[in-house]
Amino acid sequence: MTEQEIINQALQRQIDAQTARIDNVLAKVDMLVGEMRDRDNQRVQDIREIRNSLDGMGKHVRNLTIAAMVGMGSMTIAGIAVAISIFLK
């Protein structure tokens, strides 16, 4: 083998090793991108669940507010009825 062929073989081995490393890095980057997409999808799903939960809480708060208003109205009417009955005696 000539000296040039030996040099070419060594270079080819280095190129092959470098190509293997690059392929390995690309595979890891692809895995990382997939994990990032999975996490993003999970985060979107979590936000959707939180929004649904908040909507449900809003309905309960609305119902409690209406019940409190009805209660205050009833107390007001009862107070006026008591006052009228005291003044009419």
LUMKOLRO-229575 format. One record per atom (N, C-alpha, C, O): residue number from 1; chain; atom name; z, y, x. Coordinates in steps of 0.2 Angstrom, whole numbers, plus 5000, padded with zeros to 4 digits. Example, Ala and Ser with C-alpha at 12.3 -4.5 7.8 and 13.67 -1.06 7.14 Angstrom:
<pts>
+------+-------+------+------+------+------+
| resi | chain | name |    Z |    Y |    X |
+------+-------+------+------+------+------+
|    1 |     A |    N | 5039 | 4972 | 5066 |
|    1 |     A |   CA | 5039 | 4978 | 5062 |
|    1 |     A |    C | 5039 | 4984 | 5066 |
|    1 |     A |    O | 5042 | 4983 | 5071 |
|    2 |     A |    N | 5035 | 4989 | 5064 |
|    2 |     A |   CA | 5036 | 4995 | 5068 |
|    2 |     A |    C | 5039 | 5000 | 5064 |
|    2 |     A |    O | 5040 | 5006 | 5067 |
+------+-------+------+------+------+------+
</pts>
This chain:
<pts>
+------+-------+------+------+------+------+
| resi | chain | name |    Z |    Y |    X |
+------+-------+------+------+------+------+
|    1 |     A |    N | 5000 | 4994 | 5004 |
|    1 |     A |   CA | 5000 | 5000 | 5000 |
|    1 |     A |    C | 5000 | 5006 | 5004 |
|    1 |     A |    O | 5003 | 5007 | 5010 |
|    2 |     A |    N | 4996 | 5011 | 5002 |
|    2 |     A |   CA | 4996 | 5017 | 5006 |
|    2 |     A |    C | 5002 | 5021 | 5005 |
|    2 |     A |    O | 5005 | 5020 | 5000 |
|    3 |     A |    N | 5003 | 5026 | 5009 |
|    3 |     A |   CA | 5009 | 5031 | 5008 |
|    3 |     A |    C | 5008 | 5035 | 5002 |
|    3 |     A |    O | 5013 | 5036 | 4998 |
|    4 |     A |    N | 5002 | 5037 | 5000 |
|    4 |     A |   CA | 5001 | 5040 | 4994 |
|    4 |     A |    C | 5002 | 5036 | 4987 |
|    4 |     A |    O | 5005 | 5038 | 4983 |
|    5 |     A |    N | 5001 | 5029 | 4988 |
|    5 |     A |   CA | 5002 | 5025 | 4982 |
|    5 |     A |    C | 5010 | 5024 | 4981 |
|    5 |     A |    O | 5012 | 5024 | 4976 |
|    6 |     A |    N | 5013 | 5024 | 4987 |
|    6 |     A |   CA | 5020 | 5023 | 4987 |
|    6 |     A |    C | 5023 | 5029 | 4983 |
|    6 |     A |    O | 5028 | 5029 | 4979 |
|    7 |     A |    N | 5021 | 5035 | 4985 |
|    7 |     A |   CA | 5023 | 5042 | 4983 |
|    7 |     A |    C | 5022 | 5042 | 4975 |
|    7 |     A |    O | 5026 | 5044 | 4971 |
|    8 |     A |    N | 5016 | 5040 | 4973 |
|    8 |     A |   CA | 5014 | 5040 | 4966 |
|    8 |     A |    C | 5018 | 5035 | 4962 |
|    8 |     A |    O | 5020 | 5037 | 4956 |
|    9 |     A |    N | 5020 | 5029 | 4965 |
|    9 |     A |   CA | 5024 | 5024 | 4961 |
|    9 |     A |    C | 5031 | 5027 | 4960 |
|    9 |     A |    O | 5034 | 5027 | 4955 |
|   10 |     A |    N | 5034 | 5031 | 4965 |
|   10 |     A |   CA | 5040 | 5034 | 4965 |
|   10 |     A |    C | 5040 | 5039 | 4960 |
|   10 |     A |    O | 5045 | 5040 | 4955 |
|   11 |     A |    N | 5035 | 5043 | 4960 |
|   11 |     A |   CA | 5034 | 5049 | 4955 |
|   11 |     A |    C | 5034 | 5046 | 4948 |
|   11 |     A |    O | 5036 | 5048 | 4943 |
|   12 |     A |    N | 5030 | 5040 | 4947 |
|   12 |     A |   CA | 5029 | 5037 | 4941 |
|   12 |     A |    C | 5036 | 5034 | 4938 |
|   12 |     A |    O | 5037 | 5035 | 4932 |
|   13 |     A |    N | 5040 | 5031 | 4942 |
|   13 |     A |   CA | 5046 | 5029 | 4940 |
|   13 |     A |    C | 5051 | 5035 | 4938 |
|   13 |     A |    O | 5054 | 5034 | 4933 |
|   14 |     A |    N | 5050 | 5040 | 4942 |
|   14 |     A |   CA | 5054 | 5046 | 4940 |
|   14 |     A |    C | 5052 | 5049 | 4933 |
|   14 |     A |    O | 5056 | 5051 | 4929 |
|   15 |     A |    N | 5045 | 5049 | 4932 |
|   15 |     A |   CA | 5043 | 5052 | 4926 |
|   15 |     A |    C | 5045 | 5047 | 4920 |
|   15 |     A |    O | 5047 | 5049 | 4915 |
|   16 |     A |    N | 5044 | 5041 | 4921 |
|   16 |     A |   CA | 5046 | 5036 | 4916 |
|   16 |     A |    C | 5054 | 5037 | 4914 |
|   16 |     A |    O | 5056 | 5036 | 4908 |
|   17 |     A |    N | 5058 | 5037 | 4919 |
|   17 |     A |   CA | 5065 | 5038 | 4918 |
|   17 |     A |    C | 5066 | 5045 | 4914 |
|   17 |     A |    O | 5070 | 5045 | 4910 |
|   18 |     A |    N | 5063 | 5050 | 4916 |
|   18 |     A |   CA | 5064 | 5057 | 4913 |
|   18 |     A |    C | 5061 | 5056 | 4906 |
|   18 |     A |    O | 5064 | 5059 | 4901 |
|   19 |     A |    N | 5056 | 5053 | 4904 |
|   19 |     A |   CA | 5053 | 5052 | 4898 |
|   19 |     A |    C | 5058 | 5048 | 4893 |
|   19 |     A |    O | 5059 | 5049 | 4888 |
|   20 |     A |    N | 5062 | 5043 | 4896 |
|   20 |     A |   CA | 5067 | 5039 | 4893 |
|   20 |     A |    C | 5073 | 5043 | 4891 |
|   20 |     A |    O | 5075 | 5043 | 4886 |
|   21 |     A |    N | 5075 | 5048 | 4896 |
|   21 |     A |   CA | 5080 | 5052 | 4894 |
|   21 |     A |    C | 5078 | 5057 | 4889 |
|   21 |     A |    O | 5082 | 5059 | 4884 |
|   22 |     A |    N | 5072 | 5060 | 4889 |
|   22 |     A |   CA | 5070 | 5064 | 4884 |
|   22 |     A |    C | 5070 | 5061 | 4877 |
|   22 |     A |    O | 5072 | 5064 | 4872 |
|   23 |     A |    N | 5067 | 5055 | 4877 |
|   23 |     A |   CA | 5067 | 5051 | 4871 |
|   23 |     A |    C | 5074 | 5050 | 4868 |
|   23 |     A |    O | 5075 | 5051 | 4862 |
|   24 |     A |    N | 5079 | 5049 | 4872 |
|   24 |     A |   CA | 5086 | 5048 | 4870 |
|   24 |     A |    C | 5089 | 5054 | 4867 |
|   24 |     A |    O | 5092 | 5054 | 4862 |
|   25 |     A |    N | 5087 | 5060 | 4871 |
|   25 |     A |   CA | 5090 | 5066 | 4868 |
|   25 |     A |    C | 5087 | 5068 | 4861 |
|   25 |     A |    O | 5090 | 5070 | 4857 |
|   26 |     A |    N | 5080 | 5067 | 4861 |
|   26 |     A |   CA | 5077 | 5068 | 4854 |
|   26 |     A |    C | 5080 | 5064 | 4849 |
|   26 |     A |    O | 5080 | 5066 | 4843 |
|   27 |     A |    N | 5081 | 5057 | 4850 |
|   27 |     A |   CA | 5085 | 5053 | 4845 |
|   27 |     A |    C | 5091 | 5056 | 4843 |
|   27 |     A |    O | 5093 | 5056 | 4837 |
|   28 |     A |    N | 5095 | 5058 | 4848 |
|   28 |     A |   CA | 5102 | 5061 | 4846 |
|   28 |     A |    C | 5101 | 5068 | 4842 |
|   28 |     A |    O | 5105 | 5069 | 4838 |
|   29 |     A |    N | 5096 | 5072 | 4844 |
|   29 |     A |   CA | 5095 | 5078 | 4840 |
|   29 |     A |    C | 5093 | 5076 | 4833 |
|   29 |     A |    O | 5095 | 5079 | 4828 |
|   30 |     A |    N | 5089 | 5071 | 4832 |
|   30 |     A |   CA | 5087 | 5069 | 4825 |
|   30 |     A |    C | 5093 | 5066 | 4821 |
|   30 |     A |    O | 5093 | 5068 | 4816 |
|   31 |     A |    N | 5097 | 5063 | 4825 |
|   31 |     A |   CA | 5104 | 5061 | 4821 |
|   31 |     A |    C | 5108 | 5067 | 4820 |
|   31 |     A |    O | 5111 | 5067 | 4814 |
|   32 |     A |    N | 5108 | 5071 | 4824 |
|   32 |     A |   CA | 5112 | 5077 | 4823 |
|   32 |     A |    C | 5109 | 5081 | 4817 |
|   32 |     A |    O | 5113 | 5084 | 4812 |
|   33 |     A |    N | 5103 | 5082 | 4817 |
|   33 |     A |   CA | 5100 | 5086 | 4811 |
|   33 |     A |    C | 5101 | 5082 | 4804 |
|   33 |     A |    O | 5103 | 5085 | 4799 |
|   34 |     A |    N | 5101 | 5075 | 4805 |
|   34 |     A |   CA | 5102 | 5071 | 4799 |
|   34 |     A |    C | 5109 | 5072 | 4796 |
|   34 |     A |    O | 5111 | 5073 | 4790 |
|   35 |     A |    N | 5114 | 5072 | 4801 |
|   35 |     A |   CA | 5121 | 5073 | 4799 |
|   35 |     A |    C | 5122 | 5080 | 4797 |
|   35 |     A |    O | 5126 | 5081 | 4792 |
|   36 |     A |    N | 5119 | 5085 | 4799 |
|   36 |     A |   CA | 5119 | 5092 | 4797 |
|   36 |     A |    C | 5117 | 5093 | 4790 |
|   36 |     A |    O | 5120 | 5096 | 4786 |
|   37 |     A |    N | 5111 | 5089 | 4788 |
|   37 |     A |   CA | 5109 | 5089 | 4781 |
|   37 |     A |    C | 5114 | 5086 | 4777 |
|   37 |     A |    O | 5115 | 5088 | 4771 |
|   38 |     A |    N | 5116 | 5080 | 4779 |
|   38 |     A |   CA | 5121 | 5077 | 4775 |
|   38 |     A |    C | 5127 | 5081 | 4773 |
|   38 |     A |    O | 5130 | 5082 | 4767 |
|   39 |     A |    N | 5130 | 5085 | 4778 |
|   39 |     A |   CA | 5136 | 5089 | 4777 |
|   39 |     A |    C | 5134 | 5095 | 4773 |
|   39 |     A |    O | 5138 | 5097 | 4769 |
|   40 |     A |    N | 5128 | 5098 | 4774 |
|   40 |     A |   CA | 5126 | 5103 | 4769 |
|   40 |     A |    C | 5125 | 5101 | 4762 |
|   40 |     A |    O | 5127 | 5104 | 4757 |
|   41 |     A |    N | 5122 | 5095 | 4761 |
|   41 |     A |   CA | 5122 | 5092 | 4754 |
|   41 |     A |    C | 5129 | 5091 | 4751 |
|   41 |     A |    O | 5130 | 5092 | 4745 |
|   42 |     A |    N | 5133 | 5089 | 4755 |
|   42 |     A |   CA | 5140 | 5087 | 4753 |
|   42 |     A |    C | 5143 | 5094 | 4751 |
|   42 |     A |    O | 5147 | 5095 | 4746 |
|   43 |     A |    N | 5142 | 5099 | 4755 |
|   43 |     A |   CA | 5145 | 5106 | 4754 |
|   43 |     A |    C | 5142 | 5109 | 4747 |
|   43 |     A |    O | 5146 | 5112 | 4743 |
|   44 |     A |    N | 5136 | 5108 | 4746 |
|   44 |     A |   CA | 5133 | 5110 | 4740 |
|   44 |     A |    C | 5136 | 5107 | 4734 |
|   44 |     A |    O | 5137 | 5110 | 4729 |
|   45 |     A |    N | 5137 | 5100 | 4735 |
|   45 |     A |   CA | 5140 | 5096 | 4729 |
|   45 |     A |    C | 5147 | 5098 | 4728 |
|   45 |     A |    O | 5149 | 5099 | 4722 |
|   46 |     A |    N | 5151 | 5100 | 4734 |
|   46 |     A |   CA | 5158 | 5102 | 4733 |
|   46 |     A |    C | 5158 | 5109 | 4729 |
|   46 |     A |    O | 5162 | 5110 | 4725 |
|   47 |     A |    N | 5154 | 5113 | 4731 |
|   47 |     A |   CA | 5154 | 5120 | 4728 |
|   47 |     A |    C | 5152 | 5119 | 4721 |
|   47 |     A |    O | 5155 | 5123 | 4716 |
|   48 |     A |    N | 5147 | 5115 | 4719 |
|   48 |     A |   CA | 5146 | 5114 | 4712 |
|   48 |     A |    C | 5152 | 5111 | 4708 |
|   48 |     A |    O | 5153 | 5113 | 4702 |
|   49 |     A |    N | 5155 | 5106 | 4711 |
|   49 |     A |   CA | 5161 | 5104 | 4708 |
|   49 |     A |    C | 5167 | 5109 | 4707 |
|   49 |     A |    O | 5170 | 5109 | 4702 |
|   50 |     A |    N | 5167 | 5113 | 4712 |
|   50 |     A |   CA | 5172 | 5119 | 4711 |
|   50 |     A |    C | 5170 | 5124 | 4706 |
|   50 |     A |    O | 5175 | 5126 | 4702 |
|   51 |     A |    N | 5164 | 5125 | 4705 |
|   51 |     A |   CA | 5162 | 5130 | 4700 |
|   51 |     A |    C | 5163 | 5127 | 4693 |
|   51 |     A |    O | 5165 | 5130 | 4688 |
|   52 |     A |    N | 5161 | 5120 | 4692 |
|   52 |     A |   CA | 5163 | 5117 | 4686 |
|   52 |     A |    C | 5170 | 5117 | 4684 |
|   52 |     A |    O | 5172 | 5118 | 4678 |
|   53 |     A |    N | 5174 | 5116 | 4689 |
|   53 |     A |   CA | 5182 | 5116 | 4688 |
|   53 |     A |    C | 5184 | 5123 | 4686 |
|   53 |     A |    O | 5188 | 5124 | 4682 |
|   54 |     A |    N | 5181 | 5128 | 4689 |
|   54 |     A |   CA | 5183 | 5135 | 4688 |
|   54 |     A |    C | 5180 | 5137 | 4681 |
|   54 |     A |    O | 5184 | 5140 | 4677 |
|   55 |     A |    N | 5175 | 5134 | 4679 |
|   55 |     A |   CA | 5172 | 5136 | 4672 |
|   55 |     A |    C | 5177 | 5132 | 4667 |
|   55 |     A |    O | 5178 | 5135 | 4662 |
|   56 |     A |    N | 5179 | 5126 | 4668 |
|   56 |     A |   CA | 5184 | 5123 | 4664 |
|   56 |     A |    C | 5191 | 5127 | 4663 |
|   56 |     A |    O | 5193 | 5127 | 4658 |
|   57 |     A |    N | 5193 | 5129 | 4669 |
|   57 |     A |   CA | 5199 | 5133 | 4669 |
|   57 |     A |    C | 5198 | 5140 | 4665 |
|   57 |     A |    O | 5203 | 5142 | 4661 |
|   58 |     A |    N | 5192 | 5143 | 4666 |
|   58 |     A |   CA | 5191 | 5149 | 4662 |
|   58 |     A |    C | 5191 | 5148 | 4654 |
|   58 |     A |    O | 5194 | 5152 | 4651 |
|   59 |     A |    N | 5189 | 5142 | 4652 |
|   59 |     A |   CA | 5189 | 5140 | 4645 |
|   59 |     A |    C | 5197 | 5140 | 4643 |
|   59 |     A |    O | 5199 | 5142 | 4637 |
|   60 |     A |    N | 5201 | 5137 | 4647 |
|   60 |     A |   CA | 5208 | 5136 | 4645 |
|   60 |     A |    C | 5211 | 5143 | 4645 |
|   60 |     A |    O | 5216 | 5144 | 4641 |
|   61 |     A |    N | 5210 | 5147 | 4650 |
|   61 |     A |   CA | 5213 | 5154 | 4650 |
|   61 |     A |    C | 5211 | 5158 | 4644 |
|   61 |     A |    O | 5215 | 5161 | 4641 |
|   62 |     A |    N | 5205 | 5157 | 4642 |
|   62 |     A |   CA | 5202 | 5160 | 4636 |
|   62 |     A |    C | 5206 | 5158 | 4630 |
|   62 |     A |    O | 5208 | 5162 | 4626 |
|   63 |     A |    N | 5207 | 5151 | 4629 |
|   63 |     A |   CA | 5211 | 5149 | 4624 |
|   63 |     A |    C | 5218 | 5151 | 4624 |
|   63 |     A |    O | 5221 | 5153 | 4618 |
|   64 |     A |    N | 5221 | 5151 | 4630 |
|   64 |     A |   CA | 5228 | 5153 | 4630 |
|   64 |     A |    C | 5229 | 5161 | 4628 |
|   64 |     A |    O | 5233 | 5163 | 4625 |
|   65 |     A |    N | 5224 | 5165 | 4630 |
|   65 |     A |   CA | 5224 | 5172 | 4629 |
|   65 |     A |    C | 5223 | 5173 | 4621 |
|   65 |     A |    O | 5227 | 5177 | 4619 |
|   66 |     A |    N | 5219 | 5169 | 4618 |
|   66 |     A |   CA | 5218 | 5170 | 4611 |
|   66 |     A |    C | 5225 | 5168 | 4608 |
|   66 |     A |    O | 5227 | 5171 | 4603 |
|   67 |     A |    N | 5228 | 5163 | 4610 |
|   67 |     A |   CA | 5234 | 5160 | 4607 |
|   67 |     A |    C | 5239 | 5166 | 4608 |
|   67 |     A |    O | 5244 | 5167 | 4603 |
|   68 |     A |    N | 5240 | 5169 | 4614 |
|   68 |     A |   CA | 5245 | 5174 | 4615 |
|   68 |     A |    C | 5243 | 5180 | 4610 |
|   68 |     A |    O | 5248 | 5183 | 4608 |
|   69 |     A |    N | 5237 | 5182 | 4609 |
|   69 |     A |   CA | 5236 | 5188 | 4605 |
|   69 |     A |    C | 5238 | 5186 | 4598 |
|   69 |     A |    O | 5240 | 5190 | 4594 |
|   70 |     A |    N | 5236 | 5180 | 4596 |
|   70 |     A |   CA | 5238 | 5178 | 4589 |
|   70 |     A |    C | 5246 | 5178 | 4588 |
|   70 |     A |    O | 5249 | 5180 | 4583 |
|   71 |     A |    N | 5249 | 5176 | 4593 |
|   71 |     A |   CA | 5257 | 5176 | 4593 |
|   71 |     A |    C | 5259 | 5183 | 4593 |
|   71 |     A |    O | 5264 | 5184 | 4589 |
|   72 |     A |    N | 5256 | 5187 | 4597 |
|   72 |     A |   CA | 5259 | 5194 | 4597 |
|   72 |     A |    C | 5257 | 5198 | 4590 |
|   72 |     A |    O | 5261 | 5202 | 4588 |
|   73 |     A |    N | 5252 | 5196 | 4588 |
|   73 |     A |   CA | 5250 | 5199 | 4581 |
|   73 |     A |    C | 5255 | 5196 | 4576 |
|   73 |     A |    O | 5257 | 5200 | 4571 |
|   74 |     A |    N | 5257 | 5190 | 4576 |
|   74 |     A |   CA | 5261 | 5187 | 4571 |
|   74 |     A |    C | 5268 | 5190 | 4572 |
|   74 |     A |    O | 5272 | 5192 | 4567 |
|   75 |     A |    N | 5270 | 5191 | 4578 |
|   75 |     A |   CA | 5277 | 5195 | 4580 |
|   75 |     A |    C | 5277 | 5202 | 4577 |
|   75 |     A |    O | 5282 | 5204 | 4574 |
|   76 |     A |    N | 5271 | 5205 | 4578 |
|   76 |     A |   CA | 5271 | 5212 | 4575 |
|   76 |     A |    C | 5271 | 5212 | 4568 |
|   76 |     A |    O | 5275 | 5216 | 4565 |
|   77 |     A |    N | 5267 | 5208 | 4564 |
|   77 |     A |   CA | 5268 | 5207 | 4557 |
|   77 |     A |    C | 5275 | 5206 | 4555 |
|   77 |     A |    O | 5277 | 5209 | 4550 |
|   78 |     A |    N | 5278 | 5201 | 4558 |
|   78 |     A |   CA | 5285 | 5199 | 4556 |
|   78 |     A |    C | 5290 | 5205 | 4557 |
|   78 |     A |    O | 5294 | 5206 | 4553 |
|   79 |     A |    N | 5289 | 5209 | 4563 |
|   79 |     A |   CA | 5293 | 5215 | 4564 |
|   79 |     A |    C | 5292 | 5220 | 4559 |
|   79 |     A |    O | 5297 | 5223 | 4556 |
|   80 |     A |    N | 5286 | 5221 | 4557 |
|   80 |     A |   CA | 5284 | 5226 | 4551 |
|   80 |     A |    C | 5287 | 5224 | 4545 |
|   80 |     A |    O | 5290 | 5228 | 4541 |
|   81 |     A |    N | 5287 | 5217 | 4543 |
|   81 |     A |   CA | 5290 | 5214 | 4537 |
|   81 |     A |    C | 5297 | 5215 | 4537 |
|   81 |     A |    O | 5300 | 5217 | 4532 |
|   82 |     A |    N | 5300 | 5214 | 4543 |
|   82 |     A |   CA | 5308 | 5215 | 4543 |
|   82 |     A |    C | 5309 | 5222 | 4542 |
|   82 |     A |    O | 5314 | 5224 | 4538 |
|   83 |     A |    N | 5306 | 5227 | 4545 |
|   83 |     A |   CA | 5307 | 5234 | 4544 |
|   83 |     A |    C | 5306 | 5236 | 4537 |
|   83 |     A |    O | 5310 | 5240 | 4535 |
|   84 |     A |    N | 5301 | 5234 | 4534 |
|   84 |     A |   CA | 5300 | 5236 | 4527 |
|   84 |     A |    C | 5305 | 5233 | 4523 |
|   84 |     A |    O | 5308 | 5236 | 4518 |
|   85 |     A |    N | 5307 | 5227 | 4524 |
|   85 |     A |   CA | 5313 | 5224 | 4520 |
|   85 |     A |    C | 5319 | 5228 | 4520 |
|   85 |     A |    O | 5323 | 5228 | 4516 |
|   86 |     A |    N | 5321 | 5230 | 4527 |
|   86 |     A |   CA | 5327 | 5234 | 4528 |
|   86 |     A |    C | 5326 | 5241 | 4524 |
|   86 |     A |    O | 5331 | 5243 | 4521 |
|   87 |     A |    N | 5321 | 5244 | 4524 |
|   87 |     A |   CA | 5320 | 5251 | 4521 |
|   87 |     A |    C | 5320 | 5250 | 4514 |
|   87 |     A |    O | 5321 | 5255 | 4510 |
|   88 |     A |    N | 5318 | 5245 | 4511 |
|   88 |     A |   CA | 5317 | 5244 | 4504 |
|   88 |     A |    C | 5324 | 5242 | 4500 |
|   88 |     A |    O | 5324 | 5242 | 4494 |
|   89 |     A |    N | 5329 | 5240 | 4504 |
|   89 |     A |   CA | 5335 | 5238 | 4501 |
|   89 |     A |    C | 5339 | 5244 | 4499 |
|   89 |     A |    O | 5344 | 5243 | 4496 |
+------+-------+------+------+------+------+
</pts>
